[in-house]
Amino acid sequence: MARIAVIGAGMGAMAAAARLAVAGHRVAVFERGATHGGAVRRWERDGFAFDTGPGLLHLPAVYRDLFLKTGRESLESCIELSQVDPASRHVFPDGTAVSLPNASRAGVLTALDEALGAGSGERWSALVSRAREAWDATRRPLLEEPLWQDWRVLGRDPYPAVRRRGLFGRGKGPTTATLAEVARRELADPRLIALLESHALAYGFDPRSAPASAVVLPYMEQTFGSWYPRGGMRALADALYERCLARKVEFSFGAAVTGVVEKDGRASGVELADGRVSEAEFVVAGVDPVQLVELCRGREPWDADDVRPGPDDHATARLTVCLALRGARPEDAVHRTVVHTADRTAELAGVFGDGPGPRTPCDRPTVTVLRPDDPASRPDDAHEAMTLTATVAPHGPVDRHDGEAVAAAAERMTEIAEAAVPGLRERVLWREVLPPADDALVTGPALAGREGRFLRPGNRTRIPGLYAVGGWSHPGGGPAHAGMSGAIVAGLIVNGDDWHGST
């Protein structure tokens, strides 16, 4: 039995802690904040409650496996988890709208044909078929296994070349195109292009630079479904925390770690802000790469030829508006509606930049409207809780310290949301704006292609006994991928660094 120190109480860190505790280790978690869950947060006021991080769960099998492996109680016995149907509704600038059924390829094809015109569904379906090839090629190395030492082979994009007619026949092998180029070439319809690119934007990727393999993002949602826990995504974080406690994991909150202690060239514990040292045979760090370098007192945790992106690489932030509404939620209301921008060029430039000049936020960005049918989110059935989100740059131009700019952006988002909810502003009792936070950046899962620039640092480090976990490390961000990082780290510690993943 080894003593293991875990830095941070995010989803990946807790997933690792629970698995390691079940394996017989003594696990202590040190979290600088006041609570667990990392970016999976919930904000409450006057009986209203709002998810302020991820709003839906994809790939629920990750947490089903976690709960199965760490106790007798299944995930569904700990939280009430249900599929969201339709999975999403999309409102486009020309006024057309489409509702996409959950986990139904045939249903999506029919819905797109009916809403956007004959042939639309087939073009989207063909794209998803090629996305499946990319998913099948990368599911194990980019989700279930530790990052390969020869990770450069993952720099080759697995998305298949488009099949063409004519003299040269059809393409063979993977493409080198960006997601935006694939969208223009294979979808043509600007509404289908917006649909595809909105998935990338929601995960923090710029479609102009993201690899074509980013098509796996809508594929995952369409294939494995969108799920909502009663009580919001925070209920999932709470259930994982309770599972950790049941497995005797020790938590210390308000306990900032200031350094990783080494002895004989090996991680041997953590130093806390109050000067205490907690000794450990293994240290699991749920922090971004730059913070980890600082905790290692400048010693690089990864070799020069390892994947080593900075903390802001392929990350965005989220501007959140919480709306307390008078009036009951209509029975035909859709859980998630995406109102697409009329100027995607301006939106992408505002979020990711467009040259060396300063970023100018888009006046009318894409806005996601979340209105769960959840009694736990409202004081009674005569009211409704609604959350609006927009993707913004990680540091400015919507500066959280500029109250006027944040309020103006929130007002525009509320106006935009009326395309999904007519008469919205007349129903607002009060509005709370939650500007982007430095410790809640949006990171997406690792993607193959583009010479490996969209991979995350490996869970193993060059310092024996030190491991990286969570959205900043392999296999990347999002609740499911963070949960898998916990499974991978636990596997490496329990089975040794030569472990290659579960079979």
C-alpha positions as CSV (number, residue, x, y, z in Angstrom):
1,M,0.0,0.0,0.0
2,A,1.5,3.3,-1.1
3,R,0.7,6.8,0.1
4,I,-0.4,9.0,-2.9
5,A,-0.8,12.8,-2.9
6,V,-3.2,14.3,-5.4
7,I,-3.0,17.9,-6.3
8,G,-6.4,19.3,-7.1
9,A,-10.0,18.0,-6.8
10,G,-11.1,18.2,-10.4
11,M,-12.9,15.4,-12.2
12,G,-9.8,13.7,-13.5
13,A,-8.0,14.0,-10.1
14,M,-11.0,12.5,-8.3
15,A,-11.4,9.8,-10.9
16,A,-7.8,8.8,-10.3
17,A,-8.2,9.1,-6.5
18,A,-11.2,6.8,-6.4
19,R,-9.5,4.1,-8.5
20,L,-6.3,4.2,-6.6
21,A,-8.1,4.0,-3.2
22,V,-9.9,0.9,-4.4
23,A,-6.6,-0.6,-5.3
24,G,-5.5,-0.4,-1.7
25,H,-3.5,2.9,-1.6
26,R,-3.8,5.7,0.9
27,V,-4.9,8.7,-1.1
28,A,-4.8,12.4,0.1
29,V,-6.2,15.1,-2.1
30,F,-5.1,18.7,-1.7
31,E,-7.3,21.4,-3.2
32,R,-6.5,25.1,-3.0
33,G,-10.2,26.0,-3.5
34,A,-13.1,25.5,-1.2
35,T,-14.8,22.7,-3.1
36,H,-14.4,19.8,-5.5
37,G,-15.3,19.4,-9.1
38,G,-12.9,21.8,-10.9
39,A,-14.7,23.4,-13.9
40,V,-17.9,21.4,-13.1
41,R,-19.6,24.2,-11.1
42,R,-23.0,25.3,-10.1
43,W,-24.3,28.7,-9.1
44,E,-27.3,29.2,-6.9
45,R,-29.5,32.1,-5.8
46,D,-33.1,32.4,-4.6
47,G,-34.0,28.8,-5.3
48,F,-32.6,28.9,-8.9
49,A,-29.5,26.8,-9.8
50,F,-27.3,27.0,-12.9
51,D,-24.6,24.8,-14.4
52,T,-21.7,27.2,-15.1
53,G,-19.3,24.6,-16.6
54,P,-20.2,21.7,-18.9
55,G,-23.9,21.4,-19.3
56,L,-24.2,17.9,-20.7
57,L,-22.4,14.6,-20.4
58,H,-21.2,12.7,-23.5
59,L,-19.6,9.3,-23.4
60,P,-21.3,8.3,-20.1
61,A,-19.7,4.9,-20.3
62,V,-16.6,6.5,-18.8
63,Y,-18.3,7.2,-15.5
64,R,-20.4,4.0,-15.6
65,D,-17.1,2.1,-15.7
66,L,-15.6,4.3,-13.0
67,F,-18.5,3.6,-10.6
68,L,-18.6,-0.1,-11.5
69,K,-14.9,-0.4,-10.7
70,T,-14.9,1.6,-7.5
71,G,-18.0,0.2,-5.6
72,R,-21.1,-1.8,-5.7
73,E,-23.4,1.1,-6.5
74,S,-23.8,1.9,-10.2
75,L,-23.7,5.4,-11.6
76,E,-27.4,5.3,-12.2
77,S,-28.0,4.3,-8.6
78,C,-26.1,7.4,-7.4
79,I,-27.5,10.0,-9.9
80,E,-30.6,10.2,-12.1
81,L,-29.2,10.3,-15.6
82,S,-31.4,10.7,-18.6
83,Q,-30.9,11.3,-22.4
84,V,-31.8,14.7,-23.7
85,D,-34.1,14.5,-26.7
86,P,-33.8,16.3,-29.0
87,A,-30.1,16.5,-28.4
88,S,-30.0,20.1,-29.7
89,R,-31.9,22.6,-31.7
90,H,-30.0,24.9,-34.1
91,V,-31.3,28.3,-35.2
92,F,-29.5,29.9,-38.2
93,P,-29.1,33.5,-39.2
94,D,-31.6,33.1,-42.2
95,G,-34.3,32.0,-39.7
96,T,-34.3,28.3,-40.4
97,A,-34.1,25.9,-37.5
98,V,-33.6,22.2,-37.0
99,S,-34.0,19.9,-34.0
100,L,-31.6,17.0,-34.0
101,P,-32.8,13.8,-32.2
102,N,-30.5,12.2,-29.7
103,A,-28.2,9.3,-30.8
104,S,-30.1,8.6,-34.0
105,R,-28.2,8.9,-37.3
106,A,-31.3,8.2,-39.4
107,G,-33.3,10.7,-37.4
108,V,-30.7,13.4,-37.9
109,L,-30.6,12.7,-41.6
110,T,-34.3,13.1,-41.9
111,A,-34.4,16.2,-39.7
112,L,-31.7,17.9,-41.8
113,D,-33.4,17.1,-45.0
114,E,-36.8,18.4,-43.8
115,A,-35.3,21.6,-42.4
116,L,-32.5,22.5,-44.7
117,G,-33.5,20.8,-48.0
118,A,-33.2,17.5,-49.7
119,G,-29.6,16.2,-49.7
120,S,-28.6,18.0,-46.6
121,G,-28.9,15.0,-44.4
122,E,-27.0,12.8,-46.8
123,R,-24.1,15.2,-46.9
124,W,-24.0,15.3,-43.2
125,S,-24.3,11.6,-42.9
126,A,-21.4,11.0,-45.3
127,L,-19.3,13.3,-43.2
128,V,-20.2,11.4,-40.0
129,S,-19.3,8.1,-41.8
130,R,-15.8,9.4,-42.4
131,A,-15.7,10.7,-38.9
132,R,-16.3,7.1,-37.7
133,E,-13.2,6.0,-39.5
134,A,-11.2,8.7,-37.7
135,W,-12.8,7.7,-34.3
136,D,-12.1,4.0,-34.9
137,A,-8.5,4.8,-35.7
138,T,-7.8,7.0,-32.7
139,R,-10.2,5.8,-29.9
140,R,-7.7,3.6,-28.2
141,P,-4.5,5.8,-28.5
142,L,-6.4,9.1,-27.8
143,L,-8.9,7.9,-25.1
144,E,-8.1,4.6,-23.5
145,E,-4.3,4.3,-23.5
146,P,-1.3,6.3,-22.2
147,L,0.1,8.6,-24.8
148,W,2.4,6.7,-27.0
149,Q,6.1,7.4,-26.7
150,D,6.3,7.7,-30.5
151,W,3.4,10.2,-30.4
152,R,4.5,11.8,-33.7
153,V,2.7,9.0,-35.6
154,L,-0.5,10.6,-34.2
155,G,0.4,13.8,-36.0
156,R,-0.9,12.2,-39.1
157,D,-4.6,13.0,-39.6
158,P,-6.8,9.9,-39.6
159,Y,-9.7,11.6,-41.4
160,P,-9.9,9.9,-44.8
161,A,-9.3,11.9,-48.0
162,V,-12.5,12.8,-49.7
163,R,-13.5,10.4,-52.4
164,R,-13.6,12.2,-55.8
165,R,-14.8,11.4,-59.3
166,G,-12.8,12.0,-62.4
167,L,-9.4,11.2,-63.9
168,F,-7.6,10.6,-60.6
169,G,-10.3,8.5,-59.0
170,R,-10.9,8.7,-55.3
171,G,-8.5,9.9,-52.6
172,K,-6.6,7.4,-50.5
173,G,-5.1,7.9,-47.1
174,P,-5.7,10.7,-44.5
175,T,-6.2,14.3,-45.3
176,T,-4.1,17.3,-44.2
177,A,-7.0,19.7,-44.4
178,T,-8.3,21.8,-41.5
179,L,-11.8,21.3,-40.2
180,A,-12.9,24.5,-41.9
181,E,-11.6,23.3,-45.2
182,V,-13.4,20.0,-44.8
183,A,-16.6,21.8,-43.9
184,R,-16.5,24.0,-47.0
185,R,-15.6,21.2,-49.3
186,E,-17.9,18.5,-48.1
187,L,-20.9,20.3,-46.7
188,A,-21.3,23.4,-48.9
189,D,-24.4,24.7,-47.2
190,P,-23.4,27.5,-44.8
191,R,-25.9,26.2,-42.2
192,L,-24.3,22.7,-42.2
193,I,-20.9,24.4,-42.0
194,A,-22.0,26.4,-39.0
195,L,-23.4,23.2,-37.4
196,L,-20.0,21.4,-37.8
197,E,-17.9,24.4,-36.7
198,S,-20.0,25.1,-33.7
199,H,-19.0,21.7,-32.2
200,A,-15.3,22.7,-32.5
201,L,-16.0,26.1,-31.0
202,A,-17.8,24.6,-28.1
203,Y,-14.7,22.5,-27.3
204,G,-12.4,25.4,-27.6
205,F,-11.0,24.8,-31.0
206,D,-10.6,27.2,-33.9
207,P,-12.0,25.4,-37.0
208,R,-9.6,27.3,-39.2
209,S,-6.6,25.6,-37.6
210,A,-8.1,22.4,-36.0
211,P,-7.4,19.2,-37.9
212,A,-10.0,17.5,-40.0
213,S,-10.1,14.8,-37.3
214,A,-12.1,17.2,-35.2
215,V,-15.1,15.7,-37.0
216,V,-15.1,13.1,-34.2
217,L,-16.6,15.8,-31.9
218,P,-20.1,15.7,-33.5
219,Y,-19.7,12.0,-34.1
220,M,-19.3,11.4,-30.4
221,E,-22.4,13.3,-29.5
222,Q,-24.5,11.8,-32.3
223,T,-23.4,8.3,-31.6
224,F,-23.2,8.1,-27.8
225,G,-25.8,10.6,-27.0
226,S,-26.2,13.7,-24.8
227,W,-27.0,13.0,-21.2
228,Y,-28.2,15.2,-18.3
229,P,-28.0,14.4,-14.6
230,R,-30.9,15.6,-12.4
231,G,-29.3,18.4,-10.3
232,G,-27.1,19.4,-13.2
233,M,-23.5,18.3,-14.0
234,R,-22.6,19.3,-10.5
235,A,-24.6,16.2,-9.3
236,L,-22.0,14.1,-11.2
237,A,-19.1,15.8,-9.4
238,D,-20.9,15.4,-6.1
239,A,-21.5,11.7,-6.7
240,L,-17.8,11.2,-7.6
241,Y,-16.7,13.1,-4.5
242,E,-19.0,10.9,-2.3
243,R,-17.5,7.8,-4.0
244,C,-14.0,9.0,-3.1
245,L,-15.1,9.6,0.5
246,A,-16.6,6.1,0.7
247,R,-13.3,4.7,-0.5
248,K,-11.5,6.6,2.3
249,V,-9.9,9.3,0.2
250,E,-8.8,12.2,2.4
251,F,-9.6,15.7,1.2
252,S,-8.0,19.0,2.3
253,F,-9.6,22.1,1.0
254,G,-8.0,25.5,1.1
255,A,-4.7,23.6,0.9
256,A,-2.6,25.2,-1.8
257,V,0.3,23.1,-3.0
258,T,3.4,25.2,-3.5
259,G,5.9,22.5,-4.6
260,V,6.5,18.9,-5.5
261,V,9.1,17.4,-3.1
262,E,11.8,15.2,-4.6
263,K,14.1,12.7,-2.9
264,D,16.8,10.8,-4.7
265,G,15.5,12.0,-8.1
266,R,11.9,10.8,-7.4
267,A,8.7,12.6,-6.4
268,S,8.3,12.0,-2.6
269,G,5.5,14.3,-1.6
270,V,4.1,17.8,-1.8
271,E,4.8,21.0,0.1
272,L,1.9,23.1,1.2
273,A,1.5,26.9,1.5
274,D,1.6,26.7,5.3
275,G,5.0,25.0,5.2
276,R,3.8,21.5,5.9
277,V,5.1,18.6,3.8
278,S,2.9,15.6,3.0
279,E,5.1,12.7,2.1
280,A,4.0,10.3,-0.6
281,E,5.4,7.6,-2.8
282,F,3.5,9.0,-5.8
283,V,2.2,12.4,-6.7
284,V,-0.7,13.0,-9.1
285,A,-1.0,16.6,-10.4
286,G,-4.3,17.9,-11.7
287,V,-2.9,21.2,-12.9
288,D,-1.9,22.8,-16.2
289,P,1.6,22.3,-17.6
290,V,3.0,25.7,-16.7
291,Q,1.8,25.3,-13.1
292,L,3.4,21.9,-12.9
293,V,6.7,23.3,-14.0
294,E,6.4,25.9,-11.2
295,L,5.6,23.3,-8.7
296,C,8.6,21.3,-9.8
297,R,10.7,24.5,-9.1
298,G,11.6,24.9,-12.8
299,R,12.5,21.4,-13.5
300,E,10.7,20.3,-16.7
301,P,8.4,17.3,-16.0
302,W,8.6,16.3,-19.7
303,D,11.5,15.7,-22.0
304,A,12.3,18.1,-24.8
305,D,10.8,15.8,-27.4
306,D,7.6,15.2,-25.5
307,V,4.3,17.0,-26.1
308,R,4.5,20.2,-24.1
309,P,1.9,22.8,-25.0
310,G,1.3,25.8,-22.8
311,P,-1.8,26.2,-20.7
312,D,-3.6,28.5,-23.2
313,D,-2.9,26.4,-26.3
314,H,-6.3,25.4,-27.8
315,A,-8.2,26.8,-24.9
316,T,-11.0,29.3,-24.7
317,A,-13.2,30.8,-21.9
318,R,-16.9,30.9,-21.4
319,L,-19.1,33.9,-20.7
320,T,-22.1,32.7,-18.7
321,V,-25.4,34.5,-18.1
322,C,-27.8,33.1,-15.6
323,L,-31.4,34.1,-16.1
324,A,-34.1,33.6,-13.5
325,L,-37.4,33.6,-15.4
326,R,-41.0,34.1,-14.3
327,G,-43.4,31.6,-16.0
328,A,-43.3,27.9,-16.3
329,R,-41.0,26.1,-18.7
330,P,-43.1,25.1,-21.8
331,E,-43.5,21.4,-22.3
332,D,-42.1,21.6,-25.8
333,A,-39.0,23.6,-24.7
334,V,-35.7,22.1,-25.9
335,H,-32.9,21.5,-23.4
336,R,-30.1,22.9,-25.6
337,T,-30.5,25.4,-28.4
338,V,-27.6,26.9,-30.4
339,V,-28.3,30.3,-32.0
340,H,-25.6,30.7,-34.6
341,T,-23.8,33.9,-35.4
342,A,-24.4,35.7,-38.7
343,D,-20.7,36.6,-38.9
344,R,-18.5,33.6,-38.1
345,T,-15.4,35.3,-39.5
346,A,-15.8,38.1,-36.9
347,E,-16.6,35.6,-34.2
348,L,-13.5,33.5,-34.8
349,A,-11.3,36.5,-35.0
350,G,-12.7,37.8,-31.7
351,V,-12.1,34.5,-29.9
352,F,-8.8,33.3,-31.5
353,G,-7.4,36.4,-33.2
354,D,-6.8,37.1,-36.8
355,G,-3.3,38.4,-37.2
356,P,-1.0,40.4,-34.8
357,G,-3.6,43.1,-33.9
358,P,-5.8,43.1,-30.8
359,R,-8.9,40.9,-30.7
360,T,-12.2,42.6,-31.1
361,P,-15.2,40.7,-29.6
362,C,-18.0,39.8,-32.0
363,D,-21.1,41.9,-31.3
364,R,-23.4,38.9,-32.0
365,P,-21.6,35.7,-31.2
366,T,-23.0,32.2,-31.2
367,V,-25.1,31.7,-28.1
368,T,-26.0,28.4,-26.5
369,V,-29.3,28.4,-24.5
370,L,-29.6,25.7,-21.8
371,R,-33.1,25.3,-20.2
372,P,-33.2,21.9,-18.4
373,D,-36.4,20.3,-17.4
374,D,-35.2,19.9,-13.9
375,P,-37.2,20.7,-10.7
376,A,-33.8,21.0,-8.9
377,S,-33.0,24.1,-11.0
378,R,-35.9,26.3,-10.0
379,P,-37.8,27.2,-6.9
380,D,-41.2,26.0,-8.2
381,D,-42.9,25.1,-11.5
382,A,-44.0,28.7,-12.0
383,H,-40.4,29.7,-12.7
384,E,-37.6,28.6,-15.0
385,A,-33.8,28.7,-14.8
386,M,-32.0,29.4,-18.1
387,T,-28.3,29.6,-18.8
388,L,-26.7,31.4,-21.8
389,T,-23.1,30.8,-22.8
390,A,-20.8,32.2,-25.4
391,T,-17.3,31.3,-26.2
392,V,-14.7,34.1,-25.7
393,A,-11.0,34.5,-25.7
394,P,-9.2,33.1,-22.6
395,H,-7.8,36.5,-21.6
396,G,-9.9,39.4,-22.9
397,P,-11.3,41.1,-24.9
398,V,-14.3,40.5,-22.6
399,D,-12.3,41.5,-19.5
400,R,-14.0,40.2,-16.3
401,H,-12.8,43.3,-14.6
402,D,-14.6,45.6,-17.0
403,G,-18.1,45.5,-15.6
404,E,-19.6,47.7,-18.4
405,A,-18.2,45.5,-21.2
406,V,-19.4,42.3,-19.5
407,A,-22.9,43.7,-18.9
408,A,-23.2,44.9,-22.5
409,A,-22.1,41.5,-23.7
410,A,-24.7,39.8,-21.5
411,E,-27.4,42.1,-22.8
412,R,-26.5,41.2,-26.4
413,M,-26.5,37.5,-25.5
414,T,-30.0,37.8,-24.0
415,E,-31.2,39.6,-27.1
416,I,-29.7,36.9,-29.3
417,A,-31.3,34.2,-27.2
418,E,-34.8,35.6,-28.1
419,A,-34.4,33.8,-31.5
420,A,-34.7,30.6,-29.5
421,V,-37.1,31.9,-26.8
422,P,-39.4,34.6,-28.0
423,G,-40.3,37.2,-25.4
424,L,-37.4,36.1,-23.2
425,R,-36.5,39.6,-21.9
426,E,-40.1,40.2,-20.6
427,R,-39.8,37.1,-18.4
428,V,-36.5,38.0,-16.7
429,L,-36.8,38.4,-12.9
430,W,-33.0,38.9,-12.5
431,R,-29.8,38.2,-14.4
432,E,-26.4,37.3,-13.0
433,V,-23.4,37.5,-15.3
434,L,-20.4,35.2,-14.6
435,P,-17.4,36.5,-16.6
436,P,-14.6,34.2,-17.7
437,A,-12.4,32.8,-14.9
438,D,-8.7,32.0,-15.3
439,D,-9.2,28.7,-13.5
440,A,-12.1,27.6,-15.7
441,L,-10.7,27.6,-19.2
442,V,-12.4,25.4,-21.8
443,T,-10.1,22.6,-23.1
444,G,-11.1,20.0,-25.7
445,P,-10.0,16.4,-26.1
446,A,-6.8,15.5,-27.8
447,L,-7.0,15.3,-31.6
448,A,-4.8,13.6,-34.1
449,G,-3.2,15.4,-37.1
450,R,-1.5,18.8,-37.6
451,E,1.8,17.3,-36.6
452,G,0.6,16.6,-33.0
453,R,-0.1,20.2,-32.1
454,F,-3.5,19.2,-30.7
455,L,-2.2,16.5,-28.4
456,R,-1.8,16.9,-24.6
457,P,1.2,16.2,-22.5
458,G,1.5,12.5,-21.4
459,N,0.4,11.3,-18.0
460,R,3.8,9.9,-17.3
461,T,6.5,12.5,-16.6
462,R,10.3,12.3,-16.6
463,I,10.3,12.6,-12.8
464,P,9.7,9.1,-11.4
465,G,6.6,8.9,-9.3
466,L,5.0,12.1,-10.7
467,Y,1.9,11.9,-13.0
468,A,-0.3,14.4,-14.7
469,V,-4.1,14.1,-14.7
470,G,-7.1,16.1,-15.9
471,G,-8.0,18.2,-18.9
472,W,-4.6,19.7,-19.5
473,S,-3.0,16.3,-19.9
474,H,-3.7,13.3,-22.1
475,P,-6.3,12.5,-23.3
476,G,-7.6,16.1,-23.0
477,G,-10.5,18.1,-21.7
478,G,-14.2,17.6,-21.1
479,P,-15.7,15.5,-18.3
480,A,-15.4,12.1,-20.2
481,H,-11.8,12.6,-21.3
482,A,-10.8,14.0,-17.9
483,G,-12.4,10.9,-16.3
484,M,-10.3,8.7,-18.6
485,S,-7.1,10.5,-17.7
486,G,-7.9,9.4,-14.1
487,A,-8.3,5.8,-15.3
488,I,-5.0,5.9,-17.2
489,V,-3.0,7.4,-14.3
490,A,-4.4,4.8,-11.9
491,G,-3.5,2.1,-14.4
492,L,0.1,3.4,-14.6
493,I,0.6,3.5,-10.9
494,V,-1.0,0.2,-10.2
495,N,0.5,-1.7,-13.1
496,G,3.7,0.1,-13.7
497,D,4.9,2.6,-16.3
498,D,5.1,-0.1,-19.0
499,W,1.3,-0.5,-18.8
500,H,-0.3,0.1,-22.2
501,G,-4.0,0.4,-21.2
502,S,-6.9,-1.9,-20.5
503,T,-7.7,-4.6,-23.1
